[in-house]
Amino acid sequence: MSARAFLLVERNFVVYRRAWLIIASGFFEPVFYLLSIGVGLGALVGDVVDDGRIIDYTSFVAPGLMAASAMNGVMTDVTSNIFYRLRYGKVYEAILATPIGVADVALGEILVALMRGVLYAAGFLVVMIVMGLVHSWWALLALPAATLIAFAFAAVGLAATTFMRHSEDARLVQLALLPLFLFSTTFYPLSEYAPELRILVEVTPLYHGIELLRALSTGTVGAGVLSHVAYLAAMSAISLSVAIRRLDRRLRI
């Protein structure tokens, strides 16, 4: 990554230095989900069978919420915030008058969002450890895995933002995130879905992130983990390429 991208990171830290409370507040939503659904409903559900493994419901839900935390942590930064700077603030026109290029802008903005997503994921992982929801030393790789999830969604979110024409378009992104959160095996094993829906679930990006973190936290690591990593890595590379090209086009209009 170019050192010039970190100049944009520094700029955003200066801008956000008084908004730390708003940023930190986003961490608590998945924790409340864990306490209400994972712990509360988990007491009624008991154990679940997921891909042949028996696991208590709270331990099943927690990795899904951690993946969702990483996803949600980056999406606001790379959608609504960047759209405002791109469409109304005209921030990037001034930045590009310096030696900083379009690729530096894209990478810098993704890095800023990534820090927020990783912060949420790290905090959630600590909560999981304290609650005894981590069952394997493989969980040491959970934070790097969450970083990959956050990067993939940050790149996709930035690419989507370059297609936005109105601020209301950001609501469409949130509309897409909600079913991902609810139906990507966050709360139910894949086996509970109808056969025709399983294929749809298996091609969604959050599903791969959740299954990756679930395998690491429960210690059921197999060859399938590599497919999840490959999916997220490919998603990151393709989306970043699209985001840079589209951002360059938007800024030249």
PASEBA-1860 file (N, C-alpha, C; in nm, 3 decimals):
! residues 253
1> MSARAFLL> 0.084/-0.119/0.000/0.000/0.000/0.000/0.088/0.124/0.000 ~ 0.052/0.222/-0.083/0.129/0.345/-0.091/0.124/0.420/0.042 ~ 0.238/0.482/0.077/0.242/0.561/0.201/0.147/0.680/0.193 ~ 0.113/0.724/0.070/0.023/0.838/0.055/-0.118/0.805/0.103 ~ -0.155/0.676/0.099/-0.287/0.637/0.147/-0.300/0.665/0.297 ~ -0.189/0.654/0.370/-0.194/0.677/0.513/-0.214/0.825/0.546 ~ -0.183/0.913/0.451/-0.211/1.055/0.473/-0.361/1.078/0.479 ~ -0.436/1.004/0.400/-0.582/1.014/0.405/-0.634/0.957/0.537
9> VERNFVVY> -0.570/0.851/0.584/-0.608/0.794/0.714/-0.587/0.898/0.823 ~ -0.474/0.967/0.819/-0.445/1.070/0.919/-0.548/1.183/0.911 ~ -0.585/1.220/0.789/-0.685/1.326/0.771/-0.818/1.287/0.835 ~ -0.861/1.162/0.815/-0.988/1.117/0.870/-0.985/1.106/1.022 ~ -0.870/1.069/1.077/-0.858/1.064/1.222/-0.875/1.203/1.282 ~ -0.820/1.303/1.216/-0.834/1.441/1.264/-0.981/1.482/1.260 ~ -1.051/1.445/1.152/-1.192/1.480/1.138/-1.278/1.409/1.241 ~ -1.245/1.280/1.268/-1.328/1.197/1.356/-1.290/1.206/1.504
17> RRAWLIIA> -1.193/1.287/1.538/-1.142/1.282/1.675/-1.247/1.319/1.779 ~ -1.350/1.393/1.741/-1.455/1.429/1.834/-1.579/1.338/1.822 ~ -1.571/1.242/1.732/-1.687/1.155/1.709/-1.661/1.014/1.760 ~ -1.567/0.999/1.853/-1.529/0.865/1.899/-1.645/0.794/1.970 ~ -1.731/0.871/2.039/-1.842/0.808/2.110/-1.942/0.747/2.013 ~ -1.969/0.816/1.902/-2.061/0.764/1.800/-2.002/0.637/1.738 ~ -1.872/0.641/1.710/-1.806/0.525/1.650/-1.809/0.406/1.746 ~ -1.779/0.430/1.873/-1.774/0.322/1.971/-1.913/0.262/1.996
25> SGFFEPVF> -2.018/0.345/1.982/-2.153/0.295/2.013/-2.196/0.183/1.920 ~ -2.141/0.178/1.799/-2.178/0.074/1.705/-2.136/-0.065/1.749 ~ -2.046/-0.073/1.845/-1.999/-0.203/1.894/-2.107/-0.276/1.973 ~ -2.196/-0.202/2.038/-2.287/-0.263/2.134/-2.405/-0.336/2.070 ~ -2.443/-0.300/1.947/-2.559/-0.365/1.884/-2.543/-0.516/1.875 ~ -2.434/-0.569/1.820/-2.422/-0.716/1.813/-2.409/-0.780/1.951 ~ -2.352/-0.708/2.047/-2.343/-0.762/2.183/-2.482/-0.779/2.242 ~ -2.569/-0.681/2.219/-2.706/-0.692/2.268/-2.780/-0.806/2.199
33> YLLSIGVG> -2.754/-0.826/2.070/-2.812/-0.941/2.000/-2.766/-1.071/2.065 ~ -2.638/-1.077/2.098/-2.583/-1.198/2.159/-2.650/-1.227/2.293 ~ -2.667/-1.122/2.373/-2.726/-1.140/2.505/-2.875/-1.174/2.498 ~ -2.945/-1.110/2.404/-3.090/-1.131/2.396/-3.127/-1.259/2.323 ~ -3.066/-1.279/2.205/-3.100/-1.397/2.124/-3.013/-1.517/2.160 ~ -2.882/-1.493/2.162/-2.791/-1.604/2.189/-2.809/-1.663/2.327 ~ -2.809/-1.576/2.429/-2.820/-1.624/2.566/-2.965/-1.648/2.605 ~ -3.051/-1.549/2.579/-3.192/-1.562/2.618/-3.263/-1.674/2.545
41> LGALVGDV> -3.263/-1.667/2.412/-3.327/-1.771/2.332/-3.249/-1.902/2.339 ~ -3.118/-1.890/2.356/-3.034/-2.010/2.364/-3.073/-2.101/2.479 ~ -3.121/-2.042/2.588/-3.164/-2.123/2.702/-3.284/-2.210/2.667 ~ -3.364/-2.165/2.571/-3.481/-2.242/2.529/-3.446/-2.341/2.417 ~ -3.355/-2.299/2.329/-3.320/-2.383/2.214/-3.231/-2.500/2.255 ~ -3.132/-2.471/2.341/-3.038/-2.575/2.381/-2.931/-2.595/2.275 ~ -2.902/-2.719/2.242/-2.798/-2.749/2.143/-2.857/-2.752/2.002 ~ -2.773/-2.722/1.903/-2.813/-2.732/1.763/-2.713/-2.822/1.692
49> VDDGRIID> -2.757/-2.881/1.583/-2.669/-2.965/1.500/-2.636/-2.886/1.375 ~ -2.508/-2.859/1.355/-2.464/-2.781/1.240/-2.356/-2.859/1.166 ~ -2.386/-2.904/1.046/-2.291/-2.978/0.963/-2.236/-3.099/1.038 ~ -2.325/-3.167/1.111/-2.286/-3.288/1.182/-2.225/-3.266/1.319 ~ -2.204/-3.142/1.358/-2.144/-3.114/1.489/-2.253/-3.061/1.583 ~ -2.246/-3.100/1.709/-2.341/-3.054/1.809/-2.278/-2.938/1.885 ~ -2.348/-2.828/1.894/-2.294/-2.707/1.955/-2.407/-2.634/2.027 ~ -2.377/-2.575/2.142/-2.482/-2.500/2.211/-2.515/-2.376/2.131
57> YTSFVAPG> -2.640/-2.331/2.142/-2.690/-2.227/2.053/-2.613/-2.095/2.066 ~ -2.574/-2.060/2.188/-2.501/-1.934/2.206/-2.367/-1.937/2.135 ~ -2.296/-2.050/2.143/-2.169/-2.065/2.073/-2.188/-2.067/1.922 ~ -2.307/-2.112/1.878/-2.338/-2.114/1.736/-2.363/-1.972/1.683 ~ -2.437/-1.894/1.759/-2.475/-1.760/1.715/-2.358/-1.662/1.721 ~ -2.272/-1.674/1.822/-2.167/-1.575/1.847/-2.077/-1.548/1.726 ~ -2.022/-1.650/1.658/-1.938/-1.621/1.541/-2.013/-1.549/1.429 ~ -2.141/-1.580/1.413/-2.220/-1.511/1.313/-2.235/-1.363/1.344
65> LMAASAMN> -2.256/-1.332/1.471/-2.268/-1.193/1.511/-2.134/-1.121/1.503 ~ -2.025/-1.192/1.525/-1.892/-1.132/1.510/-1.867/-1.095/1.365 ~ -1.904/-1.183/1.272/-1.890/-1.154/1.130/-1.977/-1.036/1.090 ~ -2.100/-1.033/1.140/-2.190/-0.921/1.112/-2.136/-0.791/1.170 ~ -2.071/-0.799/1.285/-2.011/-0.682/1.346/-1.901/-0.623/1.258 ~ -1.817/-0.712/1.202/-1.711/-0.666/1.111/-1.772/-0.604/0.986 ~ -1.877/-0.664/0.933/-1.944/-0.612/0.814/-2.006/-0.475/0.840 ~ -2.086/-0.465/0.945/-2.155/-0.340/0.974/-2.058/-0.229/1.012
73> GVMTDVTS> -1.945/-0.267/1.072/-1.848/-0.167/1.115/-1.790/-0.088/1.001 ~ -1.780/-0.149/0.883/-1.718/-0.080/0.770/-1.819/-0.013/0.678 ~ -1.942/-0.061/0.676/-2.035/-0.020/0.571/-2.076/0.127/0.581 ~ -2.095/0.181/0.700/-2.133/0.321/0.711/-2.024/0.412/0.658 ~ -1.899/0.379/0.691/-1.787/0.462/0.647/-1.773/0.463/0.495 ~ -1.791/0.347/0.432/-1.766/0.340/0.288/-1.889/0.369/0.203 ~ -2.003/0.393/0.267/-2.123/0.426/0.189/-2.166/0.570/0.217 ~ -2.240/0.593/0.322/-2.295/0.726/0.348/-2.186/0.832/0.364
81> NIFYRLRY> -2.083/0.803/0.442/-1.979/0.902/0.468/-1.902/0.939/0.341 ~ -1.864/0.838/0.265/-1.788/0.865/0.142/-1.878/0.931/0.038 ~ -2.004/0.890/0.030/-2.094/0.953/-0.066/-2.107/1.102/-0.039 ~ -2.117/1.139/0.088/-2.128/1.283/0.121/-2.003/1.357/0.077 ~ -1.886/1.300/0.104/-1.762/1.367/0.064/-1.747/1.371/-0.087 ~ -1.800/1.270/-0.154/-1.787/1.260/-0.299/-1.884/1.353/-0.371 ~ -2.009/1.359/-0.320/-2.114/1.434/-0.391/-2.129/1.578/-0.343 ~ -2.122/1.599/-0.212/-2.151/1.730/-0.157/-2.028/1.803/-0.101
89> GKVYEAIL> -1.944/1.730/-0.029/-1.828/1.794/0.034/-1.718/1.832/-0.063 ~ -1.714/1.764/-0.179/-1.609/1.789/-0.279/-1.470/1.779/-0.217 ~ -1.457/1.686/-0.123/-1.330/1.669/-0.052/-1.222/1.613/-0.142 ~ -1.259/1.518/-0.226/-1.158/1.446/-0.303/-1.097/1.532/-0.414 ~ -1.173/1.628/-0.464/-1.116/1.718/-0.564/-0.995/1.791/-0.508 ~ -1.008/1.836/-0.382/-0.896/1.906/-0.319/-0.781/1.811/-0.290 ~ -0.815/1.689/-0.248/-0.711/1.590/-0.216/-0.631/1.553/-0.341 ~ -0.701/1.538/-0.454/-0.634/1.496/-0.576/-0.549/1.607/-0.638
97> ATPIGVAD> -0.561/1.728/-0.585/-0.473/1.836/-0.628/-0.333/1.820/-0.569 ~ -0.319/1.728/-0.476/-0.190/1.695/-0.414/-0.134/1.570/-0.483 ~ -0.017/1.521/-0.443/0.036/1.398/-0.504/-0.045/1.272/-0.477 ~ -0.147/1.280/-0.393/-0.231/1.164/-0.363/-0.317/1.131/-0.486 ~ -0.319/1.004/-0.526/-0.394/0.961/-0.642/-0.525/0.893/-0.605 ~ -0.601/0.855/-0.708/-0.731/0.792/-0.686/-0.717/0.660/-0.612 ~ -0.617/0.579/-0.650/-0.595/0.451/-0.582/-0.561/0.473/-0.434 ~ -0.485/0.580/-0.406/-0.452/0.612/-0.266/-0.577/0.649/-0.188
105> VALGEILV> -0.667/0.724/-0.253/-0.793/0.762/-0.189/-0.875/0.637/-0.156 ~ -0.888/0.547/-0.253/-0.967/0.426/-0.232/-0.909/0.341/-0.120 ~ -0.779/0.318/-0.124/-0.715/0.235/-0.022/-0.719/0.303/0.115 ~ -0.700/0.434/0.117/-0.704/0.506/0.243/-0.841/0.500/0.309 ~ -0.946/0.521/0.228/-1.081/0.515/0.283/-1.116/0.374/0.331 ~ -1.074/0.274/0.256/-1.099/0.136/0.298/-1.024/0.105/0.426 ~ -0.903/0.155/0.439/-0.824/0.130/0.560/-0.889/0.193/0.681 ~ -0.941/0.315/0.666/-1.011/0.381/0.777/-1.132/0.299/0.820
113> ALMRGVLY> -1.212/0.256/0.722/-1.329/0.174/0.753/-1.287/0.041/0.815 ~ -1.177/-0.014/0.764/-1.128/-0.142/0.813/-1.091/-0.135/0.961 ~ -1.032/-0.024/1.001/-0.995/-0.009/1.142/-1.118/-0.013/1.232 ~ -1.226/0.049/1.185/-1.350/0.048/1.264/-1.409/-0.092/1.271 ~ -1.412/-0.161/1.156/-1.467/-0.296/1.154/-1.386/-0.392/1.239 ~ -1.253/-0.382/1.232/-1.167/-0.469/1.312/-1.180/-0.437/1.460 ~ -1.196/-0.310/1.493/-1.216/-0.271/1.633/-1.342/-0.336/1.689 ~ -1.451/-0.333/1.612/-1.575/-0.397/1.656/-1.555/-0.547/1.672
121> AAGFLVVM> -1.491/-0.609/1.573/-1.471/-0.754/1.577/-1.382/-0.794/1.694 ~ -1.277/-0.716/1.720/-1.187/-0.748/1.831/-1.260/-0.738/1.965 ~ -1.339/-0.634/1.980/-1.417/-0.619/2.104/-1.515/-0.733/2.122 ~ -1.577/-0.774/2.012/-1.674/-0.884/2.020/-1.604/-1.015/2.053 ~ -1.484/-1.033/1.998/-1.408/-1.155/2.029/-1.374/-1.161/2.177 ~ -1.340/-1.048/2.236/-1.313/-1.044/2.380/-1.437/-1.085/2.459 ~ -1.553/-1.035/2.417/-1.679/-1.073/2.483/-1.701/-1.223/2.472 ~ -1.675/-1.281/2.357/-1.690/-1.425/2.338/-1.598/-1.504/2.430
129> IVMGLVHS> -1.474/-1.458/2.445/-1.378/-1.527/2.531/-1.424/-1.521/2.677 ~ -1.468/-1.403/2.719/-1.514/-1.385/2.858/-1.635/-1.473/2.887 ~ -1.724/-1.488/2.787/-1.845/-1.568/2.806/-1.822/-1.717/2.784 ~ -1.698/-1.755/2.753/-1.667/-1.896/2.733/-1.722/-1.954/2.604 ~ -1.729/-1.871/2.500/-1.786/-1.915/2.373/-1.681/-1.949/2.270 ~ -1.556/-1.952/2.310/-1.445/-1.991/2.222/-1.397/-2.128/2.267 ~ -1.393/-2.224/2.176/-1.367/-2.362/2.213/-1.242/-2.422/2.150 ~ -1.159/-2.338/2.090/-1.042/-2.391/2.023/-0.935/-2.283/2.011
137> WWALLALP> -0.809/-2.328/2.008/-0.698/-2.236/1.985/-0.698/-2.183/1.843 ~ -0.774/-2.245/1.753/-0.790/-2.192/1.619/-0.848/-2.052/1.621 ~ -0.914/-2.017/1.730/-0.975/-1.885/1.742/-0.871/-1.773/1.740 ~ -0.742/-1.807/1.755/-0.637/-1.706/1.742/-0.638/-1.645/1.602 ~ -0.692/-1.721/1.506/-0.700/-1.672/1.368/-0.832/-1.602/1.339 ~ -0.918/-1.591/1.441/-1.049/-1.531/1.418/-1.038/-1.383/1.384 ~ -0.947/-1.311/1.450/-0.934/-1.168/1.421/-0.878/-1.142/1.281 ~ -0.772/-1.214/1.237/-0.731/-1.199/1.097/-0.843/-1.234/0.999
145> AATLIAFA> -0.922/-1.336/1.033/-1.034/-1.374/0.946/-1.138/-1.263/0.942 ~ -1.166/-1.202/1.057/-1.262/-1.090/1.062/-1.209/-0.971/0.984 ~ -1.076/-0.953/0.983/-1.016/-0.845/0.905/-1.040/-0.867/0.756 ~ -1.028/-0.992/0.712/-1.056/-1.025/0.572/-1.202/-0.999/0.538 ~ -1.292/-1.036/0.628/-1.434/-1.010/0.608/-1.461/-0.862/0.596 ~ -1.404/-0.784/0.687/-1.424/-0.640/0.687/-1.369/-0.577/0.560 ~ -1.251/-0.623/0.515/-1.191/-0.568/0.393/-1.279/-0.598/0.272 ~ -1.330/-0.719/0.265/-1.414/-0.758/0.152/-1.538/-0.671/0.143
153> FAAVGLAA> -1.604/-0.650/0.255/-1.725/-0.568/0.255/-1.694/-0.421/0.235 ~ -1.579/-0.375/0.285/-1.540/-0.236/0.263/-1.518/-0.209/0.115 ~ -1.452/-0.303/0.046/-1.428/-0.288/-0.097/-1.559/-0.291/-0.175 ~ -1.648/-0.383/-0.140/-1.779/-0.389/-0.206/-1.859/-0.262/-0.179 ~ -1.858/-0.217/-0.054/-1.932/-0.096/-0.019/-1.882/0.026/-0.093 ~ -1.750/0.040/-0.105/-1.694/0.153/-0.178/-1.732/0.147/-0.326 ~ -1.724/0.027/-0.383/-1.763/0.011/-0.523/-1.910/0.049/-0.542 ~ -1.997/0.005/-0.450/-2.140/0.038/-0.459/-2.163/0.188/-0.447
161> TTFMRHSE> -2.086/0.254/-0.363/-2.102/0.398/-0.341/-2.074/0.478/-0.468 ~ -1.982/0.430/-0.549/-1.948/0.503/-0.672/-2.063/0.501/-0.772 ~ -2.162/0.413/-0.752/-2.279/0.409/-0.840/-2.394/0.493/-0.786 ~ -2.384/0.541/-0.664/-2.492/0.618/-0.603/-2.503/0.756/-0.665 ~ -2.627/0.799/-0.686/-2.653/0.933/-0.738/-2.724/1.022/-0.638 ~ -2.793/0.959/-0.543/-2.867/1.035/-0.443/-2.841/0.974/-0.305 ~ -2.855/1.055/-0.202/-2.829/1.007/-0.066/-2.924/0.895/-0.027 ~ -3.043/0.894/-0.088/-3.140/0.788/-0.056/-3.091/0.651/-0.102
169> DARLVQLA> -2.997/0.650/-0.196/-2.946/0.522/-0.246/-2.875/0.443/-0.136 ~ -2.825/0.513/-0.033/-2.758/0.444/0.077/-2.855/0.351/0.149 ~ -2.983/0.383/0.144/-3.082/0.297/0.208/-3.092/0.163/0.136 ~ -3.065/0.162/0.007/-3.067/0.036/-0.067/-2.957/-0.057/-0.019 ~ -2.843/0.002/0.019/-2.734/-0.079/0.073/-2.778/-0.143/0.204 ~ -2.839/-0.063/0.292/-2.888/-0.116/0.418/-2.996/-0.222/0.395 ~ -3.076/-0.201/0.291/-3.180/-0.298/0.258/-3.119/-0.431/0.215 ~ -3.004/-0.425/0.152/-2.936/-0.548/0.111/-2.866/-0.614/0.229
177> LLPLFLFS> -2.817/-0.534/0.324/-2.745/-0.590/0.438/-2.837/-0.664/0.535 ~ -2.960/-0.618/0.547/-3.051/-0.679/0.644/-3.078/-0.826/0.616 ~ -3.117/-0.865/0.493/-3.136/-1.009/0.468/-3.007/-1.088/0.480 ~ -2.893/-1.026/0.445/-2.766/-1.095/0.466/-2.748/-1.129/0.614 ~ -2.776/-1.031/0.697/-2.761/-1.051/0.841/-2.855/-1.159/0.893 ~ -2.977/-1.159/0.845/-3.079/-1.249/0.900/-3.070/-1.391/0.845 ~ -3.026/-1.406/0.719/-3.040/-1.536/0.652/-2.909/-1.599/0.607 ~ -2.795/-1.552/0.655/-2.667/-1.611/0.615/-2.615/-1.709/0.719
185> TTFYPLSE> -2.703/-1.786/0.777/-2.678/-1.883/0.886/-2.632/-1.815/1.013 ~ -2.669/-1.688/1.030/-2.638/-1.618/1.154/-2.710/-1.682/1.271 ~ -2.836/-1.715/1.252/-2.919/-1.765/1.362/-2.966/-1.909/1.342 ~ -2.953/-1.962/1.219/-3.002/-2.096/1.192/-2.899/-2.172/1.110 ~ -2.881/-2.302/1.136/-2.789/-2.383/1.052/-2.839/-2.390/0.909 ~ -2.750/-2.412/0.818/-2.785/-2.421/0.676/-2.884/-2.533/0.651 ~ -2.876/-2.638/0.730/-2.965/-2.754/0.712/-3.111/-2.720/0.736 ~ -3.139/-2.609/0.803/-3.277/-2.571/0.832/-3.344/-2.502/0.714
193> YAPELRIL> -3.266/-2.464/0.614/-3.323/-2.397/0.499/-3.373/-2.498/0.397 ~ -3.471/-2.457/0.318/-3.520/-2.541/0.209/-3.406/-2.563/0.108 ~ -3.400/-2.678/0.044/-3.289/-2.707/-0.048/-3.265/-2.600/-0.153 ~ -3.374/-2.542/-0.208/-3.358/-2.442/-0.313/-3.301/-2.311/-0.257 ~ -3.320/-2.288/-0.128/-3.267/-2.166/-0.067/-3.121/-2.183/-0.023 ~ -3.078/-2.306/0.000/-2.941/-2.329/0.046/-2.840/-2.279/-0.056 ~ -2.869/-2.301/-0.184/-2.777/-2.256/-0.288/-2.764/-2.104/-0.284 ~ -2.876/-2.036/-0.266/-2.874/-1.890/-0.259/-2.794/-1.842/-0.138
201> VEVTPLYH> -2.814/-1.908/-0.024/-2.741/-1.871/0.097/-2.591/-1.893/0.079 ~ -2.555/-2.002/0.015/-2.414/-2.039/0.002/-2.334/-1.948/-0.090 ~ -2.402/-1.868/-0.171/-2.329/-1.775/-0.258/-2.320/-1.634/-0.198 ~ -2.379/-1.614/-0.082/-2.372/-1.481/-0.020/-2.241/-1.465/0.056 ~ -2.182/-1.347/0.053/-2.051/-1.327/0.117/-2.052/-1.342/0.268 ~ -2.158/-1.297/0.333/-2.158/-1.306/0.479/-2.162/-1.452/0.524 ~ -2.226/-1.539/0.447/-2.228/-1.682/0.480/-2.086/-1.735/0.490 ~ -2.002/-1.701/0.395/-1.864/-1.749/0.397/-1.787/-1.692/0.516
209> GIELLRAL> -1.813/-1.566/0.548/-1.748/-1.508/0.666/-1.792/-1.574/0.795 ~ -1.922/-1.599/0.807/-1.974/-1.663/0.928/-1.921/-1.805/0.943 ~ -1.926/-1.882/0.835/-1.879/-2.019/0.843/-1.729/-2.026/0.873 ~ -1.654/-1.931/0.823/-1.511/-1.925/0.852/-1.487/-1.900/1.000 ~ -1.554/-1.801/1.056/-1.537/-1.771/1.198/-1.593/-1.882/1.287 ~ -1.702/-1.944/1.243/-1.762/-2.052/1.322/-1.668/-2.173/1.328 ~ -1.603/-2.203/1.218/-1.508/-2.314/1.217/-1.390/-2.286/1.308 ~ -1.341/-2.163/1.307/-1.226/-2.127/1.390/-1.261/-2.126/1.538
217> STGTVGAG> -1.377/-2.073/1.572/-1.413/-2.061/1.714/-1.451/-2.196/1.776 ~ -1.500/-2.289/1.694/-1.539/-2.421/1.746/-1.431/-2.526/1.725 ~ -1.329/-2.494/1.645/-1.220/-2.589/1.622/-1.250/-2.693/1.517 ~ -1.358/-2.674/1.441/-1.392/-2.771/1.336/-1.336/-2.721/1.203 ~ -1.205/-2.712/1.196/-1.137/-2.657/1.078/-1.107/-2.769/0.980 ~ -1.155/-2.752/0.858/-1.130/-2.850/0.753/-1.091/-2.781/0.624 ~ -1.089/-2.857/0.516/-1.050/-2.801/0.387/-1.148/-2.695/0.339 ~ -1.273/-2.702/0.386/-1.372/-2.603/0.346/-1.338/-2.462/0.386
225> VLSHVAYL> -1.256/-2.449/0.490/-1.216/-2.316/0.535/-1.143/-2.241/0.423 ~ -1.063/-2.314/0.346/-0.987/-2.251/0.238/-1.080/-2.194/0.131 ~ -1.193/-2.260/0.108/-1.288/-2.208/0.009/-1.349/-2.077/0.056 ~ -1.375/-2.066/0.187/-1.427/-1.941/0.241/-1.325/-1.828/0.227 ~ -1.199/-1.859/0.257/-1.093/-1.758/0.245/-1.078/-1.716/0.099 ~ -1.079/-1.813/0.008/-1.063/-1.783/-0.134/-1.178/-1.696/-0.185 ~ -1.300/-1.726/-0.142/-1.416/-1.647/-0.183/-1.401/-1.503/-0.139 ~ -1.366/-1.481/-0.013/-1.354/-1.345/0.041/-1.237/-1.270/-0.021
233> AAMSAISL> -1.127/-1.341/-0.046/-1.011/-1.278/-0.109/-1.044/-1.234/-0.252 ~ -1.112/-1.320/-0.326/-1.151/-1.286/-0.463/-1.250/-1.170/-0.463 ~ -1.343/-1.172/-0.370/-1.440/-1.064/-0.357/-1.369/-0.932/-0.329 ~ -1.267/-0.935/-0.245/-1.191/-0.815/-0.211/-1.119/-0.760/-0.333 ~ -1.048/-0.847/-0.405/-0.968/-0.803/-0.520/-1.056/-0.747/-0.631 ~ -1.164/-0.816/-0.665/-1.251/-0.771/-0.773/-1.319/-0.639/-0.736 ~ -1.371/-0.632/-0.613/-1.443/-0.512/-0.571/-1.351/-0.391/-0.561 ~ -1.228/-0.412/-0.515/-1.133/-0.302/-0.505/-1.099/-0.248/-0.644
241> SVAIRRLD> -1.080/-0.338/-0.739/-1.051/-0.297/-0.876/-1.165/-0.214/-0.934 ~ -1.289/-0.261/-0.913/-1.406/-0.187/-0.961/-1.416/-0.053/-0.892 ~ -1.393/-0.049/-0.762/-1.403/0.076/-0.686/-1.304/0.180/-0.735 ~ -1.181/0.140/-0.762/-1.080/0.235/-0.809/-1.116/0.290/-0.946 ~ -1.159/0.202/-1.037/-1.195/0.247/-1.171/-1.316/0.340/-1.167 ~ -1.417/0.302/-1.089/-1.537/0.384/-1.081/-1.511/0.517/-1.010 ~ -1.430/0.515/-0.907/-1.397/0.638/-0.836/-1.322/0.734/-0.927 ~ -1.231/0.680/-1.005/-1.157/0.763/-1.100/-1.252/0.825/-1.202
249> RRLRI> -1.349/0.747/-1.247/-1.446/0.799/-1.344/-1.534/0.906/-1.283 ~ -1.579/0.885/-1.159/-1.665/0.984/-1.093/-1.591/1.116/-1.072 ~ -1.465/1.108/-1.036/-1.390/1.229/-1.005/-1.346/1.304/-1.130 ~ -1.357/1.239/-1.246/-1.321/1.306/-1.371/-1.441/1.370/-1.439 ~ -1.561/1.342/-1.389/-1.683/1.399/-1.449/-1.690/1.549/-1.419
END
